[in-house]
Amino acid sequence: MKKVYTFVMRIFLYIGKFLLQGLYFFLKLFPIQKKVVMLSRQSNKPSLDFELIQKEIKKRDKDIKIEILCKTLKKSFKERIKYCFYIFKCMYHLATSRVCITDGYSIPISLLKHKKKLEVIQIWHASGAIKKFGYQSLGKKEGRGKKVAKIMNMHKHYSHVVAPSKKTAKFYMEAFGVKEKNIIINRLPRVDYIMEPLKKEILEKFYKDYPIYKDKSKKIILYIPTYRKNFDSSAVVKRIVDNIDFNNFLFMLRLHPLDKNNGTKQYCIKKKYSTYDLLKIADYIITDYSAVAFEASLLLKPLYFYVYDIEKYQQSRGLNIDLLKEMRFCTSKDIRIILNQIKVNQYNFKKLEKWKKDYMGKYEYGKDTKKLVDFIFEYLDGKVKNEEKNIKHIKKEYMVKENS
């Protein structure tokens, strides 16, 4: 029965693909506008990266049109129908825009054949990749199926992919199936926000909602695990909580929205406080395979990796970085070892500094958004009319010069 269902679904995907391509052919008859479209299915509202890019573009030229389309794909039949209309809207803006920015896999971007003048920039929604993804994890338990990925043209049609460092670029080339010439070395715009001091009004609101964290005699431990499919983190979080010395420490939790946590919710912080704000508030950060580790390293706060299931995760998803080797001084399968290291308060910041430099490059205060928008304007201003002819200029300016 499962094989029949899979076969029917593939036929349905092929038919849908054919119909969308037919409709898109006519939409491409509309003229190109001086417009930037940003697409995401990571959430239903613009990310901080999208907001910062929009603000910088508008600061330079208020006449440039900007369309931000964000919508998650839900499983119910009603929501899938709504998503189809959302895709039609995306198709129109892709057909009439000069630049498209996306932060994940996008059906209309990968599935359709676009105008040659459309510049598609994949910025990705994470500042790196400890875990494998995209083409790196095809066929694995936590990855995509090979046949469906082929039908859906997974991660196709990117003109350029943004990577924070040359080391990360190698992972992205594998994951997105792109060549070195398609890589732009630049951190995400959010890095500019992360490196700013926490705003006083945000901290005051946080203390009002969570007065317990105002106690300066206790240090705050923040746990941010990666997303795992169909996973309930309750037992893992309980294991951490049961071993924390609450006489000297406080605990905060930031889980993925799809995490099926059925317990220990009292430690979860409201979504109105971003993960980036929590990184600034916390004194110690514990994660596992989440890319938040790269962003946390920018703040040079003690960072730990709790990898209780590393062998199993390596099989089901795969890892780009051997944490037990590269960050062994702060990585353990046993949470008691990590919490004891925190209690002793001894940390190798020199090795953390190297990790930061390897995967996030050398930070220039307030420059990441500006540099990315500089690149976008190369296309909006029409400076790049023939990419093959001008690739040397682009490569010299944005791809080769990494701040390291």
C-alpha positions in Angstrom: 0.0 0.0 0.0 2.8 2.3 0.9 4.5 1.7 -2.6 1.2 2.5 -4.3 0.8 5.8 -2.3 4.4 6.8 -3.1 3.9 6.0 -6.8 0.7 8.1 -6.9 2.4 11.0 -5.1 5.2 11.0 -7.7 2.7 11.1 -10.5 1.0 14.0 -8.8 4.3 15.9 -8.4 5.1 15.4 -12.1 1.7 16.8 -13.1 1.9 19.7 -10.7 5.4 20.5 -11.9 4.2 20.5 -15.6 1.3 22.8 -14.8 3.4 25.3 -12.8 6.0 25.5 -15.6 3.2 26.1 -18.1 1.7 29.0 -16.0 5.1 30.4 -15.4 5.8 30.6 -19.1 3.1 33.2 -19.4 4.0 35.0 -16.2 7.5 35.6 -17.6 6.0 37.7 -20.4 5.6 40.5 -17.8 8.5 43.0 -17.8 11.2 42.9 -15.2 10.9 45.6 -12.5 13.6 47.1 -10.3 12.4 44.8 -7.5 13.8 42.4 -4.9 11.7 39.5 -3.8 12.5 37.6 -0.6 11.1 34.1 -0.2 11.0 31.9 2.9 9.1 28.9 4.3 11.0 28.9 7.6 8.2 31.0 9.3 5.2 33.1 8.5 6.9 36.4 9.2 10.1 38.0 7.9 13.4 36.9 9.5 15.8 39.3 11.0 18.0 38.8 8.0 15.2 39.8 5.6 14.3 42.9 7.7 17.9 44.1 7.9 18.4 43.6 4.1 15.1 45.5 3.4 16.1 48.4 5.7 19.5 48.8 4.1 18.1 48.7 0.5 15.5 51.3 1.4 18.1 53.5 3.0 19.9 53.6 -0.3 17.0 53.8 -2.7 13.4 54.2 -1.6 12.1 53.6 -5.2 13.2 49.9 -5.2 10.3 47.6 -4.8 10.7 44.9 -2.1 8.3 42.0 -1.8 8.7 39.7 1.2 6.8 36.4 1.1 7.0 34.1 4.0 4.8 31.0 4.6 5.4 27.6 6.3 4.1 24.5 4.6 1.6 22.7 6.9 0.3 19.2 6.4 -3.5 19.7 6.4 -5.3 19.6 3.1 -6.7 23.1 3.6 -3.3 24.6 4.3 -1.8 22.9 1.3 -4.4 24.5 -0.9 -3.5 27.9 0.6 0.1 27.2 -0.1 -0.6 26.6 -3.8 -2.0 30.1 -4.0 1.1 31.4 -2.2 3.3 29.7 -4.8 1.3 31.4 -7.6 2.1 34.8 -5.9 5.8 33.8 -5.6 5.8 32.9 -9.3 4.6 36.3 -10.4 7.2 38.2 -8.3 10.0 35.8 -9.5 9.0 36.5 -13.1 9.0 40.3 -12.5 12.0 40.8 -10.1 15.7 41.5 -10.8 16.9 39.9 -7.6 15.5 37.0 -5.4 16.8 36.2 -1.9 15.8 33.0 -0.1 16.9 31.4 3.2 16.0 27.8 2.5 14.6 25.4 -0.1 11.9 27.1 -2.1 9.6 25.2 -4.4 9.1 27.9 -7.1 12.8 28.8 -7.2 14.0 25.2 -7.6 11.2 23.9 -9.7 10.9 26.5 -12.4 13.1 27.8 -15.2 13.7 31.5 -14.7 14.7 34.5 -16.8 18.4 34.7 -17.3 18.4 38.2 -15.7 17.0 36.9 -12.4 19.8 36.8 -9.7 18.9 34.2 -7.1 20.9 34.5 -3.8 20.6 31.7 -1.3 21.6 33.1 2.1 20.4 30.0 4.1 18.8 30.4 7.6 21.8 29.3 9.6 25.4 30.6 10.0 27.0 27.3 9.1 26.4 23.6 9.1 27.6 21.2 11.8 25.1 18.7 10.6 24.8 17.6 7.0 21.9 18.8 4.9 20.6 19.1 1.4 22.5 16.9 -1.1 24.8 15.8 1.8 22.0 14.0 3.6 20.0 12.6 0.7 18.6 9.1 1.4 19.4 9.3 5.1 16.7 9.0 7.8 16.7 12.7 8.6 17.4 13.7 5.0 15.3 14.0 1.9 14.4 11.0 -0.4 16.5 10.9 -3.5 13.6 10.4 -6.0 11.5 13.2 -4.6 14.5 15.5 -4.5 15.2 14.8 -8.2 11.5 15.4 -9.2 11.5 18.7 -7.2 14.8 19.9 -8.5 16.0 20.4 -4.9 18.3 23.4 -4.4 18.5 24.2 -8.1 18.8 27.6 -9.9 20.9 29.5 -7.3 23.1 32.1 -8.9 25.0 32.6 -5.7 25.2 31.1 -2.2 26.3 33.1 0.8 28.7 31.3 3.2 30.3 32.9 6.3 33.8 31.4 5.7 35.8 29.4 3.2 35.7 26.4 5.5 31.9 26.6 5.6 31.8 27.2 1.8 33.0 23.6 1.2 30.0 22.2 3.1 27.6 24.5 1.2 29.1 23.5 -2.1 28.2 19.9 -1.3 24.8 20.6 0.2 23.6 22.9 -2.6 25.4 21.3 -5.4 27.1 24.5 -6.5 30.6 25.4 -7.6 33.2 27.6 -5.9 32.4 30.5 -8.3 28.9 30.6 -7.0 30.0 31.2 -3.4 29.9 34.6 -1.8 32.0 34.8 1.5 29.9 37.0 3.8 28.2 36.4 7.2 24.5 36.8 7.5 23.1 40.3 8.2 21.9 39.0 11.7 25.6 39.0 12.8 25.4 42.8 12.9 22.5 42.6 15.4 24.2 39.8 17.4 27.3 42.0 17.9 25.3 45.0 19.1 24.8 45.3 22.9 21.5 44.1 24.1 19.0 46.9 24.1 18.1 48.2 27.5 14.3 48.1 26.9 14.5 44.4 25.8 16.4 43.5 28.9 13.9 45.4 31.1 10.9 43.6 29.5 12.7 40.3 29.9 13.3 40.8 33.6 9.7 41.9 34.0 8.5 38.7 32.4 11.1 36.5 34.1 12.2 38.2 37.3 14.0 35.0 38.5 16.8 35.8 36.0 17.5 39.1 37.6 19.4 37.4 40.4 23.0 38.4 39.7 24.3 36.0 42.3 23.5 33.1 39.9 24.8 32.5 36.4 22.5 31.6 33.5 22.8 28.4 31.5 21.1 28.4 28.1 20.3 25.1 26.3 19.6 25.3 22.5 19.4 21.9 20.8 19.0 21.4 17.1 15.7 20.3 15.5 15.1 16.5 15.3 12.2 15.1 13.3 9.4 13.7 15.5 11.4 14.1 18.6 10.3 14.8 22.2 13.1 16.5 24.1 11.5 16.2 27.5 13.8 13.3 28.7 16.9 15.1 27.6 16.0 18.4 29.2 15.0 16.6 32.4 18.4 15.0 32.5 20.0 18.4 32.3 17.7 20.0 34.9 18.2 17.1 37.3 21.9 17.7 37.3 22.0 21.5 37.6 23.1 23.1 40.8 20.2 25.6 41.2 21.9 27.2 44.2 24.4 28.7 41.9 22.8 28.6 38.4 19.6 29.3 36.5 18.4 27.5 33.4 16.8 28.8 30.2 15.5 26.7 27.3 15.1 27.5 23.6 13.6 24.7 21.6 12.7 24.5 18.0 8.9 25.3 17.4 8.3 21.8 16.1 9.9 20.1 19.1 7.3 17.8 20.7 8.3 18.8 24.3 5.7 17.5 26.7 7.4 18.5 29.9 9.9 21.0 31.4 8.1 23.8 29.6 8.5 26.1 32.6 12.1 26.8 31.4 11.0 27.7 27.8 11.3 31.4 27.0 8.6 33.2 25.0 9.3 33.6 21.3 9.1 37.4 21.6 12.6 37.2 22.9 14.8 36.1 20.0 17.5 33.4 20.2 20.0 36.1 19.6 18.8 38.1 22.6 19.0 35.0 24.8 22.6 34.4 23.7 23.4 37.9 25.0 21.6 37.3 28.3 23.1 33.9 29.0 26.4 33.3 30.7 26.9 29.7 29.4 25.5 28.1 26.2 24.9 24.4 25.7 23.9 23.0 22.3 24.5 19.9 20.2 24.6 20.1 16.4 22.9 23.4 16.0 24.4 26.2 13.9 23.7 28.6 16.7 27.1 27.4 18.0 28.7 29.6 15.3 26.7 32.7 16.3 27.4 32.0 20.0 31.1 31.9 19.4 31.0 35.5 18.2 30.1 36.5 21.7 33.1 34.5 23.1 31.0 33.1 25.9 31.7 29.5 27.2 30.1 27.2 24.7 29.5 23.5 25.2 28.3 20.6 23.0 26.1 18.0 24.7 26.2 15.1 22.1 24.5 12.3 23.9 23.4 10.6 20.6 26.3 11.4 18.4 26.8 7.9 16.9 23.1 7.6 16.2 22.9 11.1 14.7 25.9 10.5 12.5 24.1 7.6 11.0 20.6 9.2 10.6 21.8 12.7 9.4 25.6 12.9 9.2 28.0 15.6 10.5 30.4 17.9 8.8 32.4 18.6 11.9 33.8 16.0 14.3 33.0 17.8 17.6 34.6 15.1 19.7 37.9 15.8 17.9 37.7 19.5 17.0 36.0 20.8 20.2 36.8 17.9 22.5 37.6 20.2 25.4 34.0 21.4 25.6 32.1 18.4 24.1 30.7 15.4 26.0 28.1 12.6 25.9 27.6 13.1 29.6 25.8 16.2 30.8 27.4 15.9 34.3 30.8 16.4 32.8 29.7 19.6 31.0 27.9 21.0 34.1 31.0 20.2 36.2 33.2 22.1 33.8 30.8 25.1 34.1 30.9 24.9 37.8 34.7 24.8 37.9 34.6 27.8 35.5 37.7 26.9 33.5 37.4 27.4 29.7 39.8 27.3 26.8 38.9 30.6 25.1 41.9 30.4 22.7 40.3 27.3 21.1 36.9 28.9 20.9 38.6 31.9 19.2 40.1 29.6 16.6 36.6 27.9 16.1 35.1 31.4 15.6 37.8 32.4 13.1 37.6 29.2 11.1 33.8 29.2 10.7 32.8 32.9 11.0 35.9 34.7 9.8 37.1 38.0 11.2 34.1 40.3 12.1 34.0 43.9 10.9 31.5 45.7 13.1 28.3 46.6 11.2 29.6 45.6 7.8 27.8 42.3 7.0 24.5 43.7 5.9 26.1 46.5 4.0 28.5 44.2 2.1 25.6 41.8 1.1 23.5 44.7 -0.1 26.5 46.1 -2.0 26.4 42.8 -3.9 22.7 43.0 -4.5 23.0 46.5 -5.9 25.5 45.2 -8.5 22.5 43.5 -10.1 19.8 46.2 -9.3 22.0 48.9 -10.9 22.6 46.8 -14.0 26.3 46.7 -13.6 26.3 42.9 -14.2 24.8 42.5 -17.6 26.7 39.4 -18.6 27.7 37.3 -15.7 30.3 35.2 -17.5 32.0 38.4 -18.8 32.0 40.1 -15.4 32.6 37.1 -13.1 36.2 38.1 -12.5 35.0 41.5 -11.1 32.4 39.9 -8.9 34.8 37.1 -7.7 37.5 39.7 -6.8 35.2 41.9 -4.9 33.0 39.5 -3.0 34.2 35.9 -3.3 37.9 35.8 -2.8 38.4 38.4 -0.2 37.4 36.7 3.0 38.0 38.6 6.3 40.3 36.1 8.0 
